[in-house]
Amino acid sequence: PQGYPPLREWLSHKLAKERDIHVNSDDIILADGSSQPIHMVTEALVAPGDVVFTEEFVYIGTLVTLKRFHADVRGVPCDSEGMIPDSLEAAIKVSLGQGKTPKFIYTIPTFQNPLGWEMSLRRRRAIVEISQRYNVPILEDDCYVDVRYEGDPITSLHALDSTGRVIYVASFSKTIAPGMRIGYLTAPSQMLDRVMSINCLLYTSD
């Protein structure tokens, strides 16, 4: 159910080398692009009415998934560096004031779809710090990270977090071929256990 072991082993080396994410093959789940792991995380965490934060404009596929599970999706204003930390913090405070603990912050920090920006390092650090301060997990969708034509890559949000609050997904469908629907997920062990229970149900139903 976690996927082809040699590919997971190769991915553990790729993540360490390119994204400073140090996990072993047992910490990785292979899936159908990045959409399926996003679906699994949403199914594991979100009940109807739960608050999820995204960028003010967000990839329609993720938005459809969040709406399918009846999430209360709240967009956070952005600028050329990405999600604005003060706006995110203010939105979290509003949600908490309403008695709603946010379930996660969804972001595409590298080549955001559809806005196109790449989140700066200082902005990434600020978003991670807010996540830690308010105990709100981050779902980092890094599906476009390998589609780079110039400049140096910026480290992942996952690598900046030492508290186990970042769930990381990425995909090969943007770099090898659109029809090659292979993606992957890594997350803290407790989250992986919850996702695996969903993944096993999908696996056995197929």
Secondary structure as a PSIPRED ss2 file (coil, helix, strand):
# PSIPRED VFORMAT (PSIPRED V4.0)

   1 P C   1.000  0.000  0.000
   2 Q C   1.000  0.000  0.000
   3 G C   1.000  0.000  0.000
   4 Y C   1.000  0.000  0.000
   5 P H   0.000  1.000  0.000
   6 P H   0.000  1.000  0.000
   7 L H   0.000  1.000  0.000
   8 R H   0.000  1.000  0.000
   9 E H   0.000  1.000  0.000
  10 W H   0.000  1.000  0.000
  11 L H   0.000  1.000  0.000
  12 S H   0.000  1.000  0.000
  13 H H   0.000  1.000  0.000
  14 K H   0.000  1.000  0.000
  15 L H   0.000  1.000  0.000
  16 A H   0.000  1.000  0.000
  17 K H   0.000  1.000  0.000
  18 E H   0.000  1.000  0.000
  19 R H   0.000  1.000  0.000
  20 D C   1.000  0.000  0.000
  21 I C   1.000  0.000  0.000
  22 H C   1.000  0.000  0.000
  23 V C   1.000  0.000  0.000
  24 N C   1.000  0.000  0.000
  25 S H   0.000  1.000  0.000
  26 D H   0.000  1.000  0.000
  27 D H   0.000  1.000  0.000
  28 I E   0.000  0.000  1.000
  29 I E   0.000  0.000  1.000
  30 L E   0.000  0.000  1.000
  31 A E   0.000  0.000  1.000
  32 D C   1.000  0.000  0.000
  33 G C   1.000  0.000  0.000
  34 S C   1.000  0.000  0.000
  35 S H   0.000  1.000  0.000
  36 Q H   0.000  1.000  0.000
  37 P H   0.000  1.000  0.000
  38 I H   0.000  1.000  0.000
  39 H H   0.000  1.000  0.000
  40 M H   0.000  1.000  0.000
  41 V H   0.000  1.000  0.000
  42 T H   0.000  1.000  0.000
  43 E H   0.000  1.000  0.000
  44 A H   0.000  1.000  0.000
  45 L H   0.000  1.000  0.000
  46 V C   1.000  0.000  0.000
  47 A C   1.000  0.000  0.000
  48 P C   1.000  0.000  0.000
  49 G C   1.000  0.000  0.000
  50 D C   1.000  0.000  0.000
  51 V E   0.000  0.000  1.000
  52 V E   0.000  0.000  1.000
  53 F E   0.000  0.000  1.000
  54 T E   0.000  0.000  1.000
  55 E E   0.000  0.000  1.000
  56 E C   1.000  0.000  0.000
  57 F C   1.000  0.000  0.000
  58 V C   1.000  0.000  0.000
  59 Y C   1.000  0.000  0.000
  60 I H   0.000  1.000  0.000
  61 G H   0.000  1.000  0.000
  62 T H   0.000  1.000  0.000
  63 L H   0.000  1.000  0.000
  64 V H   0.000  1.000  0.000
  65 T H   0.000  1.000  0.000
  66 L H   0.000  1.000  0.000
  67 K H   0.000  1.000  0.000
  68 R H   0.000  1.000  0.000
  69 F C   1.000  0.000  0.000
  70 H C   1.000  0.000  0.000
  71 A C   1.000  0.000  0.000
  72 D E   0.000  0.000  1.000
  73 V E   0.000  0.000  1.000
  74 R E   0.000  0.000  1.000
  75 G E   0.000  0.000  1.000
  76 V E   0.000  0.000  1.000
  77 P C   1.000  0.000  0.000
  78 C E   0.000  0.000  1.000
  79 D E   0.000  0.000  1.000
  80 S C   1.000  0.000  0.000
  81 E C   1.000  0.000  0.000
  82 G E   0.000  0.000  1.000
  83 M E   0.000  0.000  1.000
  84 I C   1.000  0.000  0.000
  85 P H   0.000  1.000  0.000
  86 D H   0.000  1.000  0.000
  87 S H   0.000  1.000  0.000
  88 L H   0.000  1.000  0.000
  89 E H   0.000  1.000  0.000
  90 A H   0.000  1.000  0.000
  91 A H   0.000  1.000  0.000
  92 I H   0.000  1.000  0.000
  93 K H   0.000  1.000  0.000
  94 V H   0.000  1.000  0.000
  95 S H   0.000  1.000  0.000
  96 L H   0.000  1.000  0.000
  97 G H   0.000  1.000  0.000
  98 Q C   1.000  0.000  0.000
  99 G C   1.000  0.000  0.000
 100 K C   1.000  0.000  0.000
 101 T C   1.000  0.000  0.000
 102 P C   1.000  0.000  0.000
 103 K C   1.000  0.000  0.000
 104 F E   0.000  0.000  1.000
 105 I E   0.000  0.000  1.000
 106 Y E   0.000  0.000  1.000
 107 T E   0.000  0.000  1.000
 108 I C   1.000  0.000  0.000
 109 P C   1.000  0.000  0.000
 110 T C   1.000  0.000  0.000
 111 F C   1.000  0.000  0.000
 112 Q C   1.000  0.000  0.000
 113 N C   1.000  0.000  0.000
 114 P C   1.000  0.000  0.000
 115 L C   1.000  0.000  0.000
 116 G C   1.000  0.000  0.000
 117 W C   1.000  0.000  0.000
 118 E C   1.000  0.000  0.000
 119 M C   1.000  0.000  0.000
 120 S C   1.000  0.000  0.000
 121 L H   0.000  1.000  0.000
 122 R H   0.000  1.000  0.000
 123 R H   0.000  1.000  0.000
 124 R H   0.000  1.000  0.000
 125 R H   0.000  1.000  0.000
 126 A H   0.000  1.000  0.000
 127 I H   0.000  1.000  0.000
 128 V H   0.000  1.000  0.000
 129 E H   0.000  1.000  0.000
 130 I H   0.000  1.000  0.000
 131 S H   0.000  1.000  0.000
 132 Q H   0.000  1.000  0.000
 133 R H   0.000  1.000  0.000
 134 Y H   0.000  1.000  0.000
 135 N C   1.000  0.000  0.000
 136 V C   1.000  0.000  0.000
 137 P C   1.000  0.000  0.000
 138 I E   0.000  0.000  1.000
 139 L E   0.000  0.000  1.000
 140 E E   0.000  0.000  1.000
 141 D E   0.000  0.000  1.000
 142 D C   1.000  0.000  0.000
 143 C C   1.000  0.000  0.000
 144 Y C   1.000  0.000  0.000
 145 V C   1.000  0.000  0.000
 146 D C   1.000  0.000  0.000
 147 V C   1.000  0.000  0.000
 148 R C   1.000  0.000  0.000
 149 Y C   1.000  0.000  0.000
 150 E C   1.000  0.000  0.000
 151 G C   1.000  0.000  0.000
 152 D C   1.000  0.000  0.000
 153 P C   1.000  0.000  0.000
 154 I C   1.000  0.000  0.000
 155 T C   1.000  0.000  0.000
 156 S C   1.000  0.000  0.000
 157 L H   0.000  1.000  0.000
 158 H H   0.000  1.000  0.000
 159 A H   0.000  1.000  0.000
 160 L H   0.000  1.000  0.000
 161 D C   1.000  0.000  0.000
 162 S C   1.000  0.000  0.000
 163 T C   1.000  0.000  0.000
 164 G C   1.000  0.000  0.000
 165 R C   1.000  0.000  0.000
 166 V E   0.000  0.000  1.000
 167 I E   0.000  0.000  1.000
 168 Y E   0.000  0.000  1.000
 169 V E   0.000  0.000  1.000
 170 A E   0.000  0.000  1.000
 171 S E   0.000  0.000  1.000
 172 F C   1.000  0.000  0.000
 173 S C   1.000  0.000  0.000
 174 K C   1.000  0.000  0.000
 175 T C   1.000  0.000  0.000
 176 I C   1.000  0.000  0.000
 177 A C   1.000  0.000  0.000
 178 P C   1.000  0.000  0.000
 179 G C   1.000  0.000  0.000
 180 M C   1.000  0.000  0.000
 181 R C   1.000  0.000  0.000
 182 I C   1.000  0.000  0.000
 183 G E   0.000  0.000  1.000
 184 Y E   0.000  0.000  1.000
 185 L E   0.000  0.000  1.000
 186 T E   0.000  0.000  1.000
 187 A C   1.000  0.000  0.000
 188 P C   1.000  0.000  0.000
 189 S H   0.000  1.000  0.000
 190 Q H   0.000  1.000  0.000
 191 M H   0.000  1.000  0.000
 192 L H   0.000  1.000  0.000
 193 D H   0.000  1.000  0.000
 194 R H   0.000  1.000  0.000
 195 V H   0.000  1.000  0.000
 196 M H   0.000  1.000  0.000
 197 S H   0.000  1.000  0.000
 198 I H   0.000  1.000  0.000
 199 N H   0.000  1.000  0.000
 200 C H   0.000  1.000  0.000
 201 L H   0.000  1.000  0.000
 202 L H   0.000  1.000  0.000
 203 Y H   0.000  1.000  0.000
 204 T H   0.000  1.000  0.000
 205 S H   0.000  1.000  0.000
 206 D C   1.000  0.000  0.000
